[in-house]
Each structure stands twice: as C-alpha cells, then as structure tokens.
Amino acid sequence: MARLAAHAGTLIFRVQGQRLLAGFHRPSGPEGKRFPTVLFLHGFPGSEKSIDVQRTLLARGIASVAPSFLGSWGSGGVYRFSTLVAQAQAALRATRKLYFVDPGRIAVYGFSMGGWTALNLAASIAKIRGVVAVAPCGGPEMISSSTSAFLAHLSRPLNVPPLPQLRTDFVRALERFDPAHAVPRIKAPLLIVHGDRDETIPLSISRRLESLAPQGARLVVVHGADHGFLEQRAQLVRLTANFLELKLK
C-alpha cells in the first residue's frame, strides 16, 4: 500500500447555498488511512488562524479542517453571528465525510468568537472527543456602549451587512447562543484557556463558564497572555495540542 506524504490544501463546502472555504492539514500515512481530526473555528474577524496548533497536531498524526465562515477570507455570502453555529454544524457534517477523517475521532478547537461557536456546537452534538475554547466570547455581558465601534473596526476585512444590522445580529446571537446556557450541556471533555491580560474578552467570562461546566472541565489561566497569546504561543500550543492528542489518540 502506498504511503502518502503530509499534505495541506483547501477544501470547498456548500453551506446555506454559499461556497465555504476550509484549509486542511492531512498527516502522512498509508493510502486510505483515516486520521483523528480537529475542526478549527476562527474568531472575529478571523485573522488568527491557529496554524501553529494545526501544524503541531499534524506532526503528531492528527488532521485538521479550518473553515472560513461565510463572508470571511474567501468564503461566499455575508458574515452573520447568528448563523455561526449552524455553519459549524454543517462544516462538522462535511468534515466527517472527508476521505482522510476518522468520523469517530473528532474534536473542536475555537478561538474567541470561534470559542463561543465551539461551545455551542459541542452542546448540540453527542459524539465528539474533546472541546478547546480559547478566550471564548461570552453572552449578553459582552454588549456595551462601545459595541458598535468594536464591530465597525474588526469587520472591515469581511463582507458584512450595514453596521446597525450587524450590531442587532450580534446582540441577538449572544442572547440566543449564550455559552453560559451551552456549557452545562457539553458531554465531551472541555478545556478553556484564557489570558489574564486579555483586554478583548474579560477573563471573568471564562471563570463563569468553568463554574457552570460539568465536573472535569478545566480552565487554564495563562499569566501575562493577551487576547492573541502573542508572547505565549508556545505555551498555548503545547497545552492545547497535548489535550487534543490525549482525547483523540
């Protein structure tokens, strides 16, 4: 049987009638082998792709699929917070069908708004091996007088509706998919990671989520880390990759 080299590329899914692009990493191995896989969900706007985590997992024989939500980074359609969970559910279904994916060994990794999505996704499905939420967005407590300015600034690279509509969509999504309601329903092992110098998503959100999570969920607070963990990437990669490898292999 031929042995295939590791490979990275781009997949195209159809979600809500639109084209959704997803980068992937497939480890080396025998032709026909199916690998444990992590679905990566990016934040808002999604410039942080967690490629370092994906490539660390690749070296450990774990595949990854990283969709770009509609309206972002080459995917079609319009970016809406209210559809992120449905998009993640569709991406997970498509991932399970990929030729190199072991559908029984899938985990989810989400950063920021992607962490919020990952928590809601994990609450809606039964068969998943693990969940990592890095600096996850919260619920209605995220809404403030600066929300419009925050959304206007970060949404510039994306295809979004007019700002008043985007803000309304944001508020409704955080109310409907408050992760505080999702976390108690998660059956899979859960790791939450948050920096104690995060100025974008308050650490108090992750502390509250940990208090609501089932027994065994873990919150790791990384000292000195900002929202992007820019100076603590090695620690973040090691921590999350070790957790995912343990749950998947």
Solvent accessible surface area in square Angstrom, and as a share of the most:
residue,aa,sasa,rsa
1,M,193,0.86
2,A,59,0.46
3,R,166,0.61
4,L,62,0.31
5,A,79,0.61
6,A,53,0.41
7,H,91,0.41
8,A,55,0.43
9,G,28,0.27
10,T,87,0.51
11,L,31,0.15
12,I,102,0.52
13,F,19,0.08
14,R,167,0.61
15,V,5,0.03
16,Q,100,0.44
17,G,55,0.53
18,Q,73,0.32
19,R,109,0.40
20,L,1,0.00
21,L,35,0.17
22,A,0,0.00
23,G,30,0.29
24,F,13,0.06
25,H,11,0.05
26,R,21,0.07
27,P,3,0.02
28,S,49,0.31
29,G,2,0.02
30,P,54,0.34
31,E,91,0.41
32,G,65,0.62
33,K,86,0.37
34,R,108,0.39
35,F,7,0.03
36,P,4,0.03
37,T,0,0.00
38,V,0,0.00
39,L,0,0.00
40,F,6,0.03
41,L,3,0.01
42,H,13,0.06
43,G,3,0.03
44,F,23,0.10
45,P,17,0.10
46,G,3,0.03
47,S,83,0.53
48,E,49,0.22
49,K,68,0.29
50,S,5,0.03
51,I,67,0.34
52,D,54,0.28
53,V,0,0.00
54,Q,1,0.01
55,R,147,0.54
56,T,37,0.22
57,L,0,0.00
58,L,37,0.18
59,A,93,0.72
60,R,69,0.25
61,G,21,0.21
62,I,0,0.00
63,A,0,0.00
64,S,0,0.00
65,V,0,0.00
66,A,21,0.17
67,P,3,0.02
68,S,14,0.09
69,F,3,0.01
70,L,6,0.03
71,G,6,0.05
72,S,1,0.01
73,W,100,0.35
74,G,48,0.46
75,S,11,0.07
76,G,24,0.23
77,G,21,0.20
78,V,52,0.30
79,Y,1,0.00
80,R,88,0.32
81,F,0,0.00
82,S,37,0.24
83,T,33,0.19
84,L,1,0.00
85,V,7,0.04
86,A,47,0.37
87,Q,1,0.00
88,A,0,0.00
89,Q,52,0.23
90,A,18,0.14
91,A,1,0.01
92,L,5,0.03
93,R,141,0.52
94,A,24,0.19
95,T,0,0.00
96,R,61,0.22
97,K,166,0.71
98,L,25,0.12
99,Y,124,0.47
100,F,1,0.00
101,V,0,0.00
102,D,32,0.17
103,P,58,0.37
104,G,49,0.47
105,R,59,0.21
106,I,1,0.01
107,A,0,0.00
108,V,0,0.00
109,Y,2,0.01
110,G,0,0.00
111,F,18,0.08
112,S,11,0.07
113,M,7,0.03
114,G,0,0.00
115,G,0,0.00
116,W,0,0.00
117,T,0,0.00
118,A,0,0.00
119,L,0,0.00
120,N,10,0.05
121,L,0,0.00
122,A,2,0.01
123,A,15,0.11
124,S,58,0.37
125,I,42,0.21
126,A,86,0.66
127,K,168,0.71
128,I,17,0.09
129,R,97,0.35
130,G,0,0.00
131,V,0,0.00
132,V,0,0.00
133,A,0,0.00
134,V,0,0.00
135,A,0,0.00
136,P,0,0.00
137,C,4,0.02
138,G,1,0.01
139,G,0,0.00
140,P,61,0.39
141,E,91,0.41
142,M,31,0.14
143,I,48,0.24
144,S,58,0.37
145,S,122,0.79
146,S,67,0.43
147,T,4,0.02
148,S,38,0.25
149,A,68,0.53
150,F,69,0.29
151,L,0,0.00
152,A,41,0.32
153,H,105,0.47
154,L,43,0.21
155,S,8,0.05
156,R,175,0.64
157,P,74,0.46
158,L,17,0.09
159,N,83,0.43
160,V,42,0.24
161,P,11,0.07
162,P,83,0.52
163,L,66,0.33
164,P,101,0.63
165,Q,99,0.44
166,L,1,0.01
167,R,77,0.28
168,T,57,0.33
169,D,17,0.09
170,F,4,0.02
171,V,31,0.18
172,R,163,0.59
173,A,1,0.01
174,L,0,0.00
175,E,96,0.43
176,R,180,0.66
177,F,35,0.15
178,D,13,0.07
179,P,1,0.01
180,A,6,0.05
181,H,118,0.53
182,A,1,0.01
183,V,0,0.00
184,P,63,0.39
185,R,128,0.47
186,I,3,0.02
187,K,169,0.72
188,A,13,0.10
189,P,57,0.36
190,L,5,0.02
191,L,1,0.01
192,I,0,0.00
193,V,0,0.00
194,H,0,0.00
195,G,0,0.00
196,D,56,0.29
197,R,157,0.57
198,D,16,0.09
199,E,172,0.77
200,T,52,0.30
201,I,4,0.02
202,P,65,0.41
203,L,30,0.15
204,S,73,0.47
205,I,6,0.03
206,S,0,0.00
207,R,125,0.46
208,R,119,0.43
209,L,3,0.02
210,E,69,0.31
211,S,86,0.56
212,L,67,0.34
213,A,16,0.13
214,P,53,0.33
215,Q,191,0.85
216,G,70,0.68
217,A,24,0.19
218,R,135,0.49
219,L,22,0.11
220,V,24,0.14
221,V,50,0.29
222,V,0,0.00
223,H,142,0.64
224,G,21,0.20
225,A,0,0.00
226,D,54,0.28
227,H,31,0.14
228,G,16,0.16
229,F,0,0.00
230,L,127,0.63
231,E,159,0.71
232,Q,36,0.16
233,R,44,0.16
234,A,75,0.58
235,Q,71,0.32
236,L,1,0.01
237,V,17,0.10
238,R,130,0.47
239,L,32,0.16
240,T,0,0.00
241,A,0,0.00
242,N,73,0.37
243,F,30,0.13
244,L,0,0.00
245,E,53,0.24
246,L,134,0.67
247,K,58,0.25
248,L,1,0.00
249,K,133,0.56
